[in-house]
Each structure stands twice: as C-alpha cells, then as structure tokens.
Amino acid sequence: MPIPACKLEQYISGETYPRVSGAVFTPGLADAAEGALAMLALGGVSSGGQTAQFSLDAALSAEAYTIDSDERGVFVRAGGSAAVVYAAATLAQVCAEHGGVLPRCHIEDAPRFGWRGLLFDACRHFFPIQTLYTLVDLMAYYKYNRLH
C-alpha cells in the first residue's frame, strides 16, 4: 500500500540525522504520547537519534500538523492529539523511505477527508484476534481514523 502523500513536503539538501529516538510532549498533548511513541517505534529506534519535540498549535485544525527537521532538532506542531499520532507516523514513514535516516525537511499535512475508514467484516470472515490488532496498527500507520 502506498504511503499517503502529504500536502507539502520539502526536503532540504545537506546533512541527514539518525532516526528519531525519543519524544517530548507539551502538557496539552500527554494523552497522545503512547500512540505517538508506538508510531515512532515502527520507524525503528536508534541510539543517538534526534528527539522530537511535540507542541500544540491552536492555529492548526485538530488533525493538521507541521514537521521541521534541521540541525537544531525535530519540531512538530500539532493541532490536537490525533495530529500528534499522524505526525509521528509521518516521521516513521520518512525514516523508512530514506533508509533509516531523517533528512532535513519541512512537512505540512492535514487530512483531505474527515472520514478515512476501513470496514472489517467479522461475521463472514473469522480471524484470530492478533490479526485485528495488526490491522488496527496498520490503520494508524496509514492515518485511517475509523474502523467499522
């Protein structure tokens, strides 16, 4: 499945950095920390990597976010808790696309559609519970927001 395209992706030539190794959240985003750390773990964890700093930006819509990665670090501004998880998924995807390193970049993104869902028919098709857990993890990675 292709990675969803962001609204704006600008990669700046020059130095690359080890993938994100940790995260710091402003107090208003503490409820999204677990989901964001799970997404960052999908991109792999390396020692000595950058620490992503997540902050709340009231000027952004609830699911919109911006990511800036440069020599100072990784800075994520998010409109809400859902945006924090989506931004972390984007960081994991960018690292995966660039061989495990995070390039200098500026990314702006917001969902194009409010309802991004998947129908799971458990009545006609029986799957182990672990399959459902994997499906939910993949939905989060691809920024889906409804499981029906």
C-alpha positions in Angstrom: 0.0 0.0 0.0 1.5 3.4 -0.9 2.3 5.9 1.8 -0.3 8.8 1.8 1.1 11.9 0.2 1.5 15.0 2.4 0.1 18.4 1.4 3.6 19.9 1.4 6.9 18.0 1.6 10.2 20.0 1.2 13.4 18.1 1.6 16.5 20.3 2.1 19.7 19.0 0.7 22.5 18.5 3.2 23.0 16.6 6.3 20.8 13.7 7.4 20.2 12.6 11.0 19.7 9.3 12.7 16.0 8.4 13.1 14.0 9.8 15.9 15.0 8.2 19.2 12.6 9.9 21.6 9.9 12.5 22.1 9.0 15.3 24.4 5.4 16.4 24.6 3.9 19.7 25.9 1.4 19.1 28.8 -1.7 19.5 26.5 -0.6 16.5 24.4 0.2 14.0 27.1 -2.8 11.9 26.1 -1.3 11.2 22.7 2.2 10.2 23.9 1.5 6.5 23.9 0.2 6.4 20.3 3.0 8.7 19.1 5.7 6.6 20.7 4.2 3.4 19.2 4.3 5.1 15.7 7.9 6.2 16.2 8.8 2.7 17.2 7.6 1.4 13.8 10.2 3.6 12.2 12.9 1.9 14.3 14.7 3.2 17.3 18.4 4.2 17.3 20.6 5.5 20.0 21.9 9.0 19.5 19.0 10.0 17.3 17.1 13.2 17.3 14.4 13.9 20.0 11.2 15.1 18.5 9.5 18.0 20.3 5.7 18.0 20.0 3.8 21.1 20.8 0.2 22.2 20.5 -0.7 24.9 17.9 -4.2 26.3 18.2 -4.0 27.9 14.7 -4.0 24.4 13.1 -7.1 22.3 12.7 -7.5 19.3 15.0 -5.8 16.8 12.7 -3.2 19.1 11.0 0.5 19.2 11.8 3.8 20.6 10.6 7.2 18.9 11.0 10.5 20.8 10.8 13.8 18.8 10.9 17.1 20.6 10.9 20.4 20.9 12.8 18.5 22.1 15.9 16.3 19.0 16.1 12.9 17.8 15.1 10.0 20.1 15.9 6.4 19.1 15.5 3.4 21.5 15.8 0.1 19.7 16.0 -3.5 20.9 16.1 -4.6 18.2 18.5 -3.9 14.7 19.9 -4.8 12.9 16.7 -2.4 15.1 14.8 0.4 14.1 17.1 -0.1 10.4 16.2 -0.3 11.3 12.5 2.9 13.3 12.7 4.7 10.5 14.4 3.5 8.1 11.7 4.8 10.5 9.1 8.2 10.7 10.8 8.4 6.8 10.8 7.4 6.8 7.1 10.0 9.4 6.2 12.7 7.4 8.0 11.7 4.2 6.3 11.7 5.9 2.9 15.2 7.3 3.4 17.0 4.2 4.6 16.6 4.8 8.4 17.7 8.4 8.5 15.7 11.5 8.8 16.6 14.2 6.2 16.3 17.9 6.8 12.8 18.7 5.8 9.7 20.8 6.2 6.3 18.9 6.1 2.8 20.3 6.4 -0.1 17.9 6.3 -3.8 17.7 7.2 -6.3 15.0 6.1 -8.1 15.6 2.9 -11.2 13.7 4.1 -12.7 13.7 7.6 -13.7 10.1 7.3 -10.9 7.7 6.5 -12.1 4.3 7.3 -12.0 0.6 6.8 -14.8 -2.0 7.0 -13.8 -5.2 8.7 -16.4 -8.0 8.2 -16.0 -10.3 11.2 -19.3 -12.0 10.6 -18.4 -13.8 7.3 -14.6 -14.0 7.9 -13.1 -15.2 11.1 -9.6 -14.1 12.0 -7.5 -14.5 15.2 -7.5 -11.5 17.5 -3.9 -10.8 16.7 -4.9 -10.2 13.1 -7.3 -7.5 14.3 -4.6 -5.9 16.4 -2.2 -5.8 13.4 -4.9 -4.3 11.3 -5.5 -1.5 13.8 -1.8 -0.8 13.9 -1.6 -0.6 10.1 -4.6 1.7 10.1 -2.8 4.1 12.5 0.3 3.9 10.4 -1.6 4.9 7.2 -3.6 7.5 9.2 -7.1 5.9 8.9 -9.4 7.1 11.6 -12.5 4.8 11.5 -12.9 1.1 11.9 -16.3 -0.2 11.1 
